[in-house]
Amino acid sequence: MAVRRVECWIAVCDLCGNTEYADSVIPHLDTPEEAVEYVLANGDVTFGWTRTPGGLLVCSSREPAHEWFHAGKRDVGPGRDAMCVTYSD
């Protein structure tokens, strides 16, 4: 059996360490930049991977710890988003 060592890069969530993408696929790419670009470009619009302004890479998990980072990517209507504050008289 012949084997060979191959170096590749995968995206890793800065919150939970997740490396999986849609359908349990782990894309292996040639550079760190390609790995990040791939998960950002190929995710679904609502819960795809997110790159924060501070540089964190956050996976598509729907766990509460991830919700805050995904809140700006979806339109859930006024008063239903965790980032929305409604004041009453």
PDB file of N, CA, C and O in Angstrom:
ATOM      1  N   MET A   1       0.853  -1.176   0.000  1.00  0.00           N
ATOM      2  CA  MET A   1       0.000   0.000   0.000  1.00  0.00           C
ATOM      3  C   MET A   1       0.894   1.232   0.000  1.00  0.00           C
ATOM      4  O   MET A   1       1.729   1.406   0.887  1.00  0.00           O
ATOM      5  N   ALA A   2       0.712   2.077  -0.994  1.00  0.00           N
ATOM      6  CA  ALA A   2       1.494   3.302  -1.094  1.00  0.00           C
ATOM      7  C   ALA A   2       0.729   4.446  -0.442  1.00  0.00           C
ATOM      8  O   ALA A   2      -0.489   4.562  -0.584  1.00  0.00           O
ATOM      9  N   VAL A   3       1.454   5.272   0.261  1.00  0.00           N
ATOM     10  CA  VAL A   3       0.843   6.449   0.879  1.00  0.00           C
ATOM     11  C   VAL A   3       1.738   7.655   0.643  1.00  0.00           C
ATOM     12  O   VAL A   3       2.933   7.528   0.378  1.00  0.00           O
ATOM     13  N   ARG A   4       1.139   8.802   0.746  1.00  0.00           N
ATOM     14  CA  ARG A   4       1.891  10.035   0.569  1.00  0.00           C
ATOM     15  C   ARG A   4       1.282  11.079   1.498  1.00  0.00           C
ATOM     16  O   ARG A   4       0.062  11.140   1.647  1.00  0.00           O
ATOM     17  N   ARG A   5       2.118  11.893   2.117  1.00  0.00           N
ATOM     18  CA  ARG A   5       1.659  12.978   2.973  1.00  0.00           C
ATOM     19  C   ARG A   5       1.339  14.190   2.105  1.00  0.00           C
ATOM     20  O   ARG A   5       2.150  14.605   1.276  1.00  0.00           O
ATOM     21  N   VAL A   6       0.152  14.751   2.304  1.00  0.00           N
ATOM     22  CA  VAL A   6      -0.289  15.908   1.544  1.00  0.00           C
ATOM     23  C   VAL A   6      -0.718  16.977   2.533  1.00  0.00           C
ATOM     24  O   VAL A   6      -1.499  16.709   3.446  1.00  0.00           O
ATOM     25  N   GLU A   7      -0.211  18.184   2.352  1.00  0.00           N
ATOM     26  CA  GLU A   7      -0.624  19.273   3.215  1.00  0.00           C
ATOM     27  C   GLU A   7      -1.782  20.015   2.577  1.00  0.00           C
ATOM     28  O   GLU A   7      -1.749  20.350   1.393  1.00  0.00           O
ATOM     29  N   CYS A   8      -2.816  20.270   3.386  1.00  0.00           N
ATOM     30  CA  CYS A   8      -3.951  21.036   2.902  1.00  0.00           C
ATOM     31  C   CYS A   8      -4.448  21.926   4.037  1.00  0.00           C
ATOM     32  O   CYS A   8      -3.977  21.827   5.170  1.00  0.00           O
ATOM     33  N   TRP A   9      -5.398  22.790   3.722  1.00  0.00           N
ATOM     34  CA  TRP A   9      -5.944  23.730   4.688  1.00  0.00           C
ATOM     35  C   TRP A   9      -7.450  23.575   4.762  1.00  0.00           C
ATOM     36  O   TRP A   9      -8.111  23.397   3.739  1.00  0.00           O
ATOM     37  N   ILE A  10      -8.000  23.643   5.976  1.00  0.00           N
ATOM     38  CA  ILE A  10      -9.440  23.588   6.186  1.00  0.00           C
ATOM     39  C   ILE A  10      -9.843  24.750   7.082  1.00  0.00           C
ATOM     40  O   ILE A  10      -9.064  25.200   7.922  1.00  0.00           O
ATOM     41  N   ALA A  11     -11.060  25.228   6.898  1.00  0.00           N
ATOM     42  CA  ALA A  11     -11.577  26.302   7.747  1.00  0.00           C
ATOM     43  C   ALA A  11     -11.980  25.716   9.099  1.00  0.00           C
ATOM     44  O   ALA A  11     -12.516  24.611   9.173  1.00  0.00           O
ATOM     45  N   VAL A  12     -11.713  26.475  10.173  1.00  0.00           N
ATOM     46  CA  VAL A  12     -12.045  26.042  11.532  1.00  0.00           C
ATOM     47  C   VAL A  12     -12.800  27.175  12.222  1.00  0.00           C
ATOM     48  O   VAL A  12     -12.357  28.324  12.209  1.00  0.00           O
ATOM     49  N   CYS A  13     -13.943  26.844  12.825  1.00  0.00           N
ATOM     50  CA  CYS A  13     -14.735  27.845  13.530  1.00  0.00           C
ATOM     51  C   CYS A  13     -13.981  28.324  14.769  1.00  0.00           C
ATOM     52  O   CYS A  13     -13.508  27.515  15.567  1.00  0.00           O
ATOM     53  N   ASP A  14     -13.872  29.646  14.925  1.00  0.00           N
ATOM     54  CA  ASP A  14     -13.182  30.209  16.087  1.00  0.00           C
ATOM     55  C   ASP A  14     -13.983  30.056  17.382  1.00  0.00           C
ATOM     56  O   ASP A  14     -13.426  30.215  18.468  1.00  0.00           O
ATOM     57  N   LEU A  15     -15.275  29.751  17.286  1.00  0.00           N
ATOM     58  CA  LEU A  15     -16.082  29.585  18.497  1.00  0.00           C
ATOM     59  C   LEU A  15     -16.100  28.155  19.010  1.00  0.00           C
ATOM     60  O   LEU A  15     -15.958  27.924  20.211  1.00  0.00           O
ATOM     61  N   CYS A  16     -16.272  27.187  18.107  1.00  0.00           N
ATOM     62  CA  CYS A  16     -16.458  25.803  18.562  1.00  0.00           C
ATOM     63  C   CYS A  16     -15.448  24.809  18.000  1.00  0.00           C
ATOM     64  O   CYS A  16     -15.422  23.654  18.426  1.00  0.00           O
ATOM     65  N   GLY A  17     -14.621  25.232  17.058  1.00  0.00           N
ATOM     66  CA  GLY A  17     -13.641  24.322  16.480  1.00  0.00           C
ATOM     67  C   GLY A  17     -14.192  23.455  15.358  1.00  0.00           C
ATOM     68  O   GLY A  17     -13.483  22.584  14.854  1.00  0.00           O
ATOM     69  N   ASN A  18     -15.442  23.672  14.954  1.00  0.00           N
ATOM     70  CA  ASN A  18     -16.057  22.900  13.890  1.00  0.00           C
ATOM     71  C   ASN A  18     -15.274  23.071  12.591  1.00  0.00           C
ATOM     72  O   ASN A  18     -14.801  24.162  12.274  1.00  0.00           O
ATOM     73  N   THR A  19     -15.149  21.975  11.849  1.00  0.00           N
ATOM     74  CA  THR A  19     -14.466  22.027  10.561  1.00  0.00           C
ATOM     75  C   THR A  19     -15.367  21.567   9.437  1.00  0.00           C
ATOM     76  O   THR A  19     -14.957  21.585   8.276  1.00  0.00           O
ATOM     77  N   GLU A  20     -16.592  21.153   9.748  1.00  0.00           N
ATOM     78  CA  GLU A  20     -17.475  20.626   8.724  1.00  0.00           C
ATOM     79  C   GLU A  20     -18.233  21.732   8.018  1.00  0.00           C
ATOM     80  O   GLU A  20     -18.490  22.805   8.564  1.00  0.00           O
ATOM     81  N   TYR A  21     -18.574  21.425   6.801  1.00  0.00           N
ATOM     82  CA  TYR A  21     -19.363  22.316   5.987  1.00  0.00           C
ATOM     83  C   TYR A  21     -20.679  21.600   5.695  1.00  0.00           C
ATOM     84  O   TYR A  21     -20.957  20.575   6.318  1.00  0.00           O
ATOM     85  N   ALA A  22     -21.480  22.091   4.791  1.00  0.00           N
ATOM     86  CA  ALA A  22     -22.768  21.484   4.452  1.00  0.00           C
ATOM     87  C   ALA A  22     -22.609  20.009   4.116  1.00  0.00           C
ATOM     88  O   ALA A  22     -21.635  19.609   3.478  1.00  0.00           O
ATOM     89  N   ASP A  23     -23.565  19.209   4.548  1.00  0.00           N
ATOM     90  CA  ASP A  23     -23.589  17.771   4.269  1.00  0.00           C
ATOM     91  C   ASP A  23     -22.352  17.043   4.787  1.00  0.00           C
ATOM     92  O   ASP A  23     -21.919  16.055   4.194  1.00  0.00           O
ATOM     93  N   SER A  24     -21.783  17.525   5.888  1.00  0.00           N
ATOM     94  CA  SER A  24     -20.625  16.895   6.538  1.00  0.00           C
ATOM     95  C   SER A  24     -19.389  16.844   5.653  1.00  0.00           C
ATOM     96  O   SER A  24     -18.518  15.997   5.849  1.00  0.00           O
ATOM     97  N   VAL A  25     -19.309  17.732   4.695  1.00  0.00           N
ATOM     98  CA  VAL A  25     -18.143  17.806   3.807  1.00  0.00           C
ATOM     99  C   VAL A  25     -17.085  18.689   4.456  1.00  0.00           C
ATOM    100  O   VAL A  25     -17.407  19.732   5.025  1.00  0.00           O
ATOM    101  N   ILE A  26     -15.837  18.278   4.374  1.00  0.00           N
ATOM    102  CA  ILE A  26     -14.726  19.097   4.855  1.00  0.00           C
ATOM    103  C   ILE A  26     -13.852  19.404   3.642  1.00  0.00           C
ATOM    104  O   ILE A  26     -13.049  18.567   3.230  1.00  0.00           O
ATOM    105  N   PRO A  27     -14.003  20.606   3.064  1.00  0.00           N
ATOM    106  CA  PRO A  27     -13.196  20.937   1.883  1.00  0.00           C
ATOM    107  C   PRO A  27     -11.741  21.180   2.246  1.00  0.00           C
ATOM    108  O   PRO A  27     -11.440  21.978   3.133  1.00  0.00           O
ATOM    109  N   HIS A  28     -10.840  20.492   1.560  1.00  0.00           N
ATOM    110  CA  HIS A  28      -9.400  20.619   1.782  1.00  0.00           C
ATOM    111  C   HIS A  28      -8.819  21.468   0.652  1.00  0.00           C
ATOM    112  O   HIS A  28      -8.914  21.100  -0.519  1.00  0.00           O
ATOM    113  N   LEU A  29      -8.221  22.599   1.005  1.00  0.00           N
ATOM    114  CA  LEU A  29      -7.756  23.537  -0.016  1.00  0.00           C
ATOM    115  C   LEU A  29      -6.262  23.809   0.099  1.00  0.00           C
ATOM    116  O   LEU A  29      -5.619  23.416   1.072  1.00  0.00           O
ATOM    117  N   ASP A  30      -5.722  24.486  -0.907  1.00  0.00           N
ATOM    118  CA  ASP A  30      -4.281  24.673  -1.017  1.00  0.00           C
ATOM    119  C   ASP A  30      -3.694  25.781  -0.145  1.00  0.00           C
ATOM    120  O   ASP A  30      -2.513  25.727   0.197  1.00  0.00           O
ATOM    121  N   THR A  31      -4.495  26.784   0.221  1.00  0.00           N
ATOM    122  CA  THR A  31      -3.984  27.878   1.058  1.00  0.00           C
ATOM    123  C   THR A  31      -5.010  28.216   2.138  1.00  0.00           C
ATOM    124  O   THR A  31      -6.192  27.912   1.978  1.00  0.00           O
ATOM    125  N   PRO A  32      -4.575  28.839   3.232  1.00  0.00           N
ATOM    126  CA  PRO A  32      -5.526  29.261   4.264  1.00  0.00           C
ATOM    127  C   PRO A  32      -6.574  30.226   3.701  1.00  0.00           C
ATOM    128  O   PRO A  32      -7.747  30.156   4.068  1.00  0.00           O
ATOM    129  N   GLU A  33      -6.155  31.107   2.828  1.00  0.00           N
ATOM    130  CA  GLU A  33      -7.074  32.078   2.234  1.00  0.00           C
ATOM    131  C   GLU A  33      -8.165  31.385   1.403  1.00  0.00           C
ATOM    132  O   GLU A  33      -9.329  31.781   1.448  1.00  0.00           O
ATOM    133  N   GLU A  34      -7.785  30.367   0.659  1.00  0.00           N
ATOM    134  CA  GLU A  34      -8.758  29.622  -0.144  1.00  0.00           C
ATOM    135  C   GLU A  34      -9.763  28.904   0.752  1.00  0.00           C
ATOM    136  O   GLU A  34     -10.949  28.847   0.426  1.00  0.00           O
ATOM    137  N   ALA A  35      -9.304  28.359   1.871  1.00  0.00           N
ATOM    138  CA  ALA A  35     -10.202  27.657   2.796  1.00  0.00           C
ATOM    139  C   ALA A  35     -11.254  28.609   3.354  1.00  0.00           C
ATOM    140  O   ALA A  35     -12.434  28.264   3.424  1.00  0.00           O
ATOM    141  N   VAL A  36     -10.829  29.797   3.747  1.00  0.00           N
ATOM    142  CA  VAL A  36     -11.765  30.791   4.291  1.00  0.00           C
ATOM    143  C   VAL A  36     -12.701  31.269   3.197  1.00  0.00           C
ATOM    144  O   VAL A  36     -13.910  31.347   3.415  1.00  0.00           O
ATOM    145  N   GLU A  37     -12.172  31.592   2.026  1.00  0.00           N
ATOM    146  CA  GLU A  37     -13.007  32.056   0.917  1.00  0.00           C
ATOM    147  C   GLU A  37     -14.052  31.015   0.534  1.00  0.00           C
ATOM    148  O   GLU A  37     -15.193  31.362   0.230  1.00  0.00           O
ATOM    149  N   TYR A  38     -13.670  29.747   0.547  1.00  0.00           N
ATOM    150  CA  TYR A  38     -14.591  28.677   0.155  1.00  0.00           C
ATOM    151  C   TYR A  38     -15.788  28.606   1.094  1.00  0.00           C
ATOM    152  O   TYR A  38     -16.928  28.592   0.630  1.00  0.00           O
ATOM    153  N   VAL A  39     -15.556  28.563   2.402  1.00  0.00           N
ATOM    154  CA  VAL A  39     -16.687  28.430   3.317  1.00  0.00           C
ATOM    155  C   VAL A  39     -17.551  29.683   3.342  1.00  0.00           C
ATOM    156  O   VAL A  39     -18.761  29.591   3.551  1.00  0.00           O
ATOM    157  N   LEU A  40     -16.952  30.853   3.132  1.00  0.00           N
ATOM    158  CA  LEU A  40     -17.744  32.082   3.111  1.00  0.00           C
ATOM    159  C   LEU A  40     -18.585  32.190   1.842  1.00  0.00           C
ATOM    160  O   LEU A  40     -19.719  32.665   1.894  1.00  0.00           O
ATOM    161  N   ALA A  41     -18.050  31.761   0.718  1.00  0.00           N
ATOM    162  CA  ALA A  41     -18.740  31.902  -0.562  1.00  0.00           C
ATOM    163  C   ALA A  41     -19.765  30.808  -0.824  1.00  0.00           C
ATOM    164  O   ALA A  41     -20.684  31.007  -1.618  1.00  0.00           O
ATOM    165  N   ASN A  42     -19.626  29.664  -0.176  1.00  0.00           N
ATOM    166  CA  ASN A  42     -20.486  28.535  -0.504  1.00  0.00           C
ATOM    167  C   ASN A  42     -21.514  28.188   0.557  1.00  0.00           C
ATOM    168  O   ASN A  42     -22.151  27.138   0.472  1.00  0.00           O
ATOM    169  N   GLY A  43     -21.690  29.042   1.549  1.00  0.00           N
ATOM    170  CA  GLY A  43     -22.690  28.788   2.578  1.00  0.00           C
ATOM    171  C   GLY A  43     -24.041  29.331   2.182  1.00  0.00           C
ATOM    172  O   GLY A  43     -24.150  30.131   1.253  1.00  0.00           O
ATOM    173  N   ASP A  44     -25.089  28.890   2.898  1.00  0.00           N
ATOM    174  CA  ASP A  44     -26.391  29.470   2.593  1.00  0.00           C
ATOM    175  C   ASP A  44     -26.448  30.887   3.152  1.00  0.00           C
ATOM    176  O   ASP A  44     -25.713  31.230   4.078  1.00  0.00           O
ATOM    177  N   VAL A  45     -27.311  31.691   2.590  1.00  0.00           N
ATOM    178  CA  VAL A  45     -27.353  33.114   2.913  1.00  0.00           C
ATOM    179  C   VAL A  45     -27.687  33.349   4.386  1.00  0.00           C
ATOM    180  O   VAL A  45     -27.136  34.263   5.000  1.00  0.00           O
ATOM    181  N   THR A  46     -28.575  32.544   4.960  1.00  0.00           N
ATOM    182  CA  THR A  46     -29.016  32.769   6.328  1.00  0.00           C
ATOM    183  C   THR A  46     -28.021  32.279   7.367  1.00  0.00           C
ATOM    184  O   THR A  46     -27.673  33.017   8.289  1.00  0.00           O
ATOM    185  N   PHE A  47     -27.562  31.052   7.231  1.00  0.00           N
ATOM    186  CA  PHE A  47     -26.696  30.483   8.262  1.00  0.00           C
ATOM    187  C   PHE A  47     -25.368  29.966   7.730  1.00  0.00           C
ATOM    188  O   PHE A  47     -24.779  29.059   8.319  1.00  0.00           O
ATOM    189  N   GLY A  48     -24.894  30.521   6.642  1.00  0.00           N
ATOM    190  CA  GLY A  48     -23.582  30.113   6.158  1.00  0.00           C
ATOM    191  C   GLY A  48     -22.495  30.607   7.104  1.00  0.00           C
ATOM    192  O   GLY A  48     -22.794  31.327   8.056  1.00  0.00           O
ATOM    193  N   TRP A  49     -21.264  30.242   6.867  1.00  0.00           N
ATOM    194  CA  TRP A  49     -20.153  30.709   7.692  1.00  0.00           C
ATOM    195  C   TRP A  49     -20.084  32.230   7.626  1.00  0.00           C
ATOM    196  O   TRP A  49     -20.452  32.833   6.619  1.00  0.00           O
ATOM    197  N   THR A  50     -19.610  32.842   8.704  1.00  0.00           N
ATOM    198  CA  THR A  50     -19.554  34.293   8.828  1.00  0.00           C
ATOM    199  C   THR A  50     -18.156  34.726   9.217  1.00  0.00           C
ATOM    200  O   THR A  50     -17.501  34.077  10.033  1.00  0.00           O
ATOM    201  N   ARG A  51     -17.696  35.826   8.631  1.00  0.00           N
ATOM    202  CA  ARG A  51     -16.429  36.451   9.039  1.00  0.00           C
ATOM    203  C   ARG A  51     -16.809  37.737   9.757  1.00  0.00           C
ATOM    204  O   ARG A  51     -17.433  38.612   9.157  1.00  0.00           O
ATOM    205  N   THR A  52     -16.446  37.869  11.030  1.00  0.00           N
ATOM    206  CA  THR A  52     -16.825  39.049  11.805  1.00  0.00           C
ATOM    207  C   THR A  52     -15.889  40.213  11.479  1.00  0.00           C
ATOM    208  O   THR A  52     -14.790  40.002  10.966  1.00  0.00           O
ATOM    209  N   PRO A  53     -16.326  41.445  11.777  1.00  0.00           N
ATOM    210  CA  PRO A  53     -15.440  42.592  11.564  1.00  0.00           C
ATOM    211  C   PRO A  53     -14.122  42.460  12.332  1.00  0.00           C
ATOM    212  O   PRO A  53     -13.097  42.992  11.906  1.00  0.00           O
ATOM    213  N   GLY A  54     -14.151  41.753  13.460  1.00  0.00           N
ATOM    214  CA  GLY A  54     -12.946  41.542  14.254  1.00  0.00           C
ATOM    215  C   GLY A  54     -12.065  40.406  13.753  1.00  0.00           C
ATOM    216  O   GLY A  54     -10.999  40.148  14.311  1.00  0.00           O
ATOM    217  N   GLY A  55     -12.522  39.712  12.676  1.00  0.00           N
ATOM    218  CA  GLY A  55     -11.704  38.668  12.069  1.00  0.00           C
ATOM    219  C   GLY A  55     -12.036  37.246  12.480  1.00  0.00           C
ATOM    220  O   GLY A  55     -11.387  36.316  12.002  1.00  0.00           O
ATOM    221  N   LEU A  56     -13.028  37.035  13.353  1.00  0.00           N
ATOM    222  CA  LEU A  56     -13.396  35.672  13.734  1.00  0.00           C
ATOM    223  C   LEU A  56     -14.101  34.974  12.583  1.00  0.00           C
ATOM    224  O   LEU A  56     -14.876  35.593  11.854  1.00  0.00           O
ATOM    225  N   LEU A  57     -13.833  33.699  12.422  1.00  0.00           N
ATOM    226  CA  LEU A  57     -14.520  32.874  11.446  1.00  0.00           C
ATOM    227  C   LEU A  57     -15.510  32.017  12.223  1.00  0.00           C
ATOM    228  O   LEU A  57     -15.112  31.218  13.070  1.00  0.00           O
ATOM    229  N   VAL A  58     -16.802  32.182  11.938  1.00  0.00           N
ATOM    230  CA  VAL A  58     -17.854  31.507  12.704  1.00  0.00           C
ATOM    231  C   VAL A  58     -18.613  30.569  11.773  1.00  0.00           C
ATOM    232  O   VAL A  58     -19.081  30.974  10.709  1.00  0.00           O
ATOM    233  N   CYS A  59     -18.729  29.302  12.192  1.00  0.00           N
ATOM    234  CA  CYS A  59     -19.369  28.287  11.351  1.00  0.00           C
ATOM    235  C   CYS A  59     -20.878  28.473  11.282  1.00  0.00           C
ATOM    236  O   CYS A  59     -21.437  29.371  11.912  1.00  0.00           O
ATOM    237  N   SER A  60     -21.523  27.619  10.515  1.00  0.00           N
ATOM    238  CA  SER A  60     -22.950  27.724  10.249  1.00  0.00           C
ATOM    239  C   SER A  60     -23.825  27.118  11.341  1.00  0.00           C
ATOM    240  O   SER A  60     -25.026  26.951  11.128  1.00  0.00           O
ATOM    241  N   SER A  61     -23.273  26.789  12.484  1.00  0.00           N
ATOM    242  CA  SER A  61     -24.047  26.205  13.574  1.00  0.00           C
ATOM    243  C   SER A  61     -25.186  27.124  13.978  1.00  0.00           C
ATOM    244  O   SER A  61     -25.064  28.347  13.915  1.00  0.00           O
ATOM    245  N   ARG A  62     -26.290  26.528  14.391  1.00  0.00           N
ATOM    246  CA  ARG A  62     -27.436  27.302  14.878  1.00  0.00           C
ATOM    247  C   ARG A  62     -27.492  27.290  16.396  1.00  0.00           C
ATOM    248  O   ARG A  62     -28.533  27.590  16.981  1.00  0.00           O
ATOM    249  N   GLU A  63     -26.404  26.952  17.028  1.00  0.00           N
ATOM    250  CA  GLU A  63     -26.316  26.987  18.484  1.00  0.00           C
ATOM    251  C   GLU A  63     -26.401  28.422  18.976  1.00  0.00           C
ATOM    252  O   GLU A  63     -25.979  29.333  18.263  1.00  0.00           O
ATOM    253  N   PRO A  64     -26.930  28.652  20.168  1.00  0.00           N
ATOM    254  CA  PRO A  64     -27.087  30.018  20.695  1.00  0.00           C
ATOM    255  C   PRO A  64     -25.803  30.854  20.672  1.00  0.00           C
ATOM    256  O   PRO A  64     -25.861  32.055  20.407  1.00  0.00           O
ATOM    257  N   ALA A  65     -24.671  30.253  20.940  1.00  0.00           N
ATOM    258  CA  ALA A  65     -23.418  31.010  20.950  1.00  0.00           C
ATOM    259  C   ALA A  65     -23.079  31.570  19.572  1.00  0.00           C
ATOM    260  O   ALA A  65     -22.363  32.566  19.466  1.00  0.00           O
ATOM    261  N   HIS A  66     -23.583  30.945  18.529  1.00  0.00           N
ATOM    262  CA  HIS A  66     -23.318  31.384  17.168  1.00  0.00           C
ATOM    263  C   HIS A  66     -24.383  32.358  16.655  1.00  0.00           C
ATOM    264  O   HIS A  66     -24.126  33.140  15.740  1.00  0.00           O
ATOM    265  N   GLU A  67     -25.562  32.307  17.241  1.00  0.00           N
ATOM    266  CA  GLU A  67     -26.697  33.102  16.768  1.00  0.00           C
ATOM    267  C   GLU A  67     -26.384  34.594  16.666  1.00  0.00           C
ATOM    268  O   GLU A  67     -26.788  35.242  15.700  1.00  0.00           O
ATOM    269  N   TRP A  68     -25.691  35.130  17.620  1.00  0.00           N
ATOM    270  CA  TRP A  68     -25.399  36.561  17.626  1.00  0.00           C
ATOM    271  C   TRP A  68     -24.625  36.965  16.379  1.00  0.00           C
ATOM    272  O   TRP A  68     -24.868  38.030  15.811  1.00  0.00           O
ATOM    273  N   PHE A  69     -23.706  36.127  15.958  1.00  0.00           N
ATOM    274  CA  PHE A  69     -22.891  36.444  14.784  1.00  0.00           C
ATOM    275  C   PHE A  69     -23.690  36.320  13.484  1.00  0.00           C
ATOM    276  O   PHE A  69     -23.398  37.004  12.503  1.00  0.00           O
ATOM    277  N   HIS A  70     -24.701  35.441  13.485  1.00  0.00           N
ATOM    278  CA  HIS A  70     -25.513  35.241  12.291  1.00  0.00           C
ATOM    279  C   HIS A  70     -26.688  36.214  12.219  1.00  0.00           C
ATOM    280  O   HIS A  70     -27.316  36.329  11.166  1.00  0.00           O
ATOM    281  N   ALA A  71     -26.999  36.908  13.297  1.00  0.00           N
ATOM    282  CA  ALA A  71     -28.188  37.760  13.362  1.00  0.00           C
ATOM    283  C   ALA A  71     -28.217  38.813  12.258  1.00  0.00           C
ATOM    284  O   ALA A  71     -29.287  39.105  11.724  1.00  0.00           O
ATOM    285  N   GLY A  72     -27.091  39.379  11.911  1.00  0.00           N
ATOM    286  CA  GLY A  72     -27.052  40.404  10.882  1.00  0.00           C
ATOM    287  C   GLY A  72     -27.229  39.876   9.472  1.00  0.00           C
ATOM    288  O   GLY A  72     -27.380  40.664   8.538  1.00  0.00           O
ATOM    289  N   LYS A  73     -27.213  38.550   9.293  1.00  0.00           N
ATOM    290  CA  LYS A  73     -27.303  37.971   7.962  1.00  0.00           C
ATOM    291  C   LYS A  73     -28.728  37.621   7.553  1.00  0.00           C
ATOM    292  O   LYS A  73     -28.962  37.268   6.398  1.00  0.00           O
ATOM    293  N   ARG A  74     -29.679  37.711   8.466  1.00  0.00           N
ATOM    294  CA  ARG A  74     -31.036  37.292   8.125  1.00  0.00           C
ATOM    295  C   ARG A  74     -32.045  38.380   8.443  1.00  0.00           C
ATOM    296  O   ARG A  74     -31.846  39.191   9.348  1.00  0.00           O
ATOM    297  N   ASP A  75     -33.096  38.383   7.706  1.00  0.00           N
ATOM    298  CA  ASP A  75     -34.162  39.344   7.912  1.00  0.00           C
ATOM    299  C   ASP A  75     -35.327  38.611   8.563  1.00  0.00           C
ATOM    300  O   ASP A  75     -36.079  37.907   7.889  1.00  0.00           O
ATOM    301  N   VAL A  76     -35.475  38.775   9.863  1.00  0.00           N
ATOM    302  CA  VAL A  76     -36.532  38.071  10.583  1.00  0.00           C
ATOM    303  C   VAL A  76     -37.658  39.006  10.992  1.00  0.00           C
ATOM    304  O   VAL A  76     -38.597  38.589  11.669  1.00  0.00           O
ATOM    305  N   GLY A  77     -37.573  40.235  10.596  1.00  0.00           N
ATOM    306  CA  GLY A  77     -38.645  41.181  10.897  1.00  0.00           C
ATOM    307  C   GLY A  77     -38.435  41.884  12.223  1.00  0.00           C
ATOM    308  O   GLY A  77     -37.708  41.384  13.081  1.00  0.00           O
ATOM    309  N   PRO A  78     -39.062  43.036  12.403  1.00  0.00           N
ATOM    310  CA  PRO A  78     -38.875  43.822  13.619  1.00  0.00           C
ATOM    311  C   PRO A  78     -39.370  43.090  14.865  1.00  0.00           C
ATOM    312  O   PRO A  78     -40.432  42.466  14.868  1.00  0.00           O
ATOM    313  N   GLY A  79     -38.571  43.189  15.911  1.00  0.00           N
ATOM    314  CA  GLY A  79     -38.959  42.623  17.197  1.00  0.00           C
ATOM    315  C   GLY A  79     -38.663  41.152  17.378  1.00  0.00           C
ATOM    316  O   GLY A  79     -38.817  40.631  18.482  1.00  0.00           O
ATOM    317  N   ARG A  80     -38.240  40.458  16.319  1.00  0.00           N
ATOM    318  CA  ARG A  80     -37.995  39.021  16.427  1.00  0.00           C
ATOM    319  C   ARG A  80     -36.512  38.687  16.466  1.00  0.00           C
ATOM    320  O   ARG A  80     -36.147  37.547  16.753  1.00  0.00           O
ATOM    321  N   ASP A  81     -35.675  39.630  16.190  1.00  0.00           N
ATOM    322  CA  ASP A  81     -34.238  39.385  16.151  1.00  0.00           C
ATOM    323  C   ASP A  81     -33.635  39.648  17.527  1.00  0.00           C
ATOM    324  O   ASP A  81     -34.054  40.577  18.218  1.00  0.00           O
ATOM    325  N   ALA A  82     -32.676  38.856  17.924  1.00  0.00           N
ATOM    326  CA  ALA A  82     -32.032  39.028  19.223  1.00  0.00           C
ATOM    327  C   ALA A  82     -31.336  40.365  19.333  1.00  0.00           C
ATOM    328  O   ALA A  82     -31.082  40.844  20.439  1.00  0.00           O
ATOM    329  N   MET A  83     -31.019  40.982  18.188  1.00  0.00           N
ATOM    330  CA  MET A  83     -30.313  42.258  18.192  1.00  0.00           C
ATOM    331  C   MET A  83     -31.273  43.446  18.176  1.00  0.00           C
ATOM    332  O   MET A  83     -30.831  44.595  18.163  1.00  0.00           O
ATOM    333  N   CYS A  84     -32.580  43.182  18.178  1.00  0.00           N
ATOM    334  CA  CYS A  84     -33.569  44.243  18.084  1.00  0.00           C
ATOM    335  C   CYS A  84     -34.088  44.600  19.473  1.00  0.00           C
ATOM    336  O   CYS A  84     -34.392  43.714  20.272  1.00  0.00           O
ATOM    337  N   VAL A  85     -34.190  45.880  19.759  1.00  0.00           N
ATOM    338  CA  VAL A  85     -34.754  46.345  21.017  1.00  0.00           C
ATOM    339  C   VAL A  85     -35.988  47.179  20.686  1.00  0.00           C
ATOM    340  O   VAL A  85     -35.933  48.087  19.857  1.00  0.00           O
ATOM    341  N   THR A  86     -37.102  46.860  21.345  1.00  0.00           N
ATOM    342  CA  THR A  86     -38.335  47.596  21.123  1.00  0.00           C
ATOM    343  C   THR A  86     -38.672  48.354  22.411  1.00  0.00           C
ATOM    344  O   THR A  86     -38.776  47.748  23.477  1.00  0.00           O
ATOM    345  N   TYR A  87     -38.838  49.636  22.318  1.00  0.00           N
ATOM    346  CA  TYR A  87     -39.181  50.475  23.483  1.00  0.00           C
ATOM    347  C   TYR A  87     -40.678  50.722  23.497  1.00  0.00           C
ATOM    348  O   TYR A  87     -41.292  50.928  22.450  1.00  0.00           O
ATOM    349  N   SER A  88     -41.260  50.701  24.678  1.00  0.00           N
ATOM    350  CA  SER A  88     -42.687  51.003  24.791  1.00  0.00           C
ATOM    351  C   SER A  88     -42.879  52.263  25.627  1.00  0.00           C
ATOM    352  O   SER A  88     -41.996  52.645  26.395  1.00  0.00           O
ATOM    353  N   ASP A  89     -44.025  52.900  25.477  1.00  0.00           N
ATOM    354  CA  ASP A  89     -44.324  54.125  26.217  1.00  0.00           C
ATOM    355  C   ASP A  89     -44.696  53.840  27.669  1.00  0.00           C
ATOM    356  O   ASP A  89     -44.976  54.768  28.428  1.00  0.00           O
TER     357      ASP A  89
END
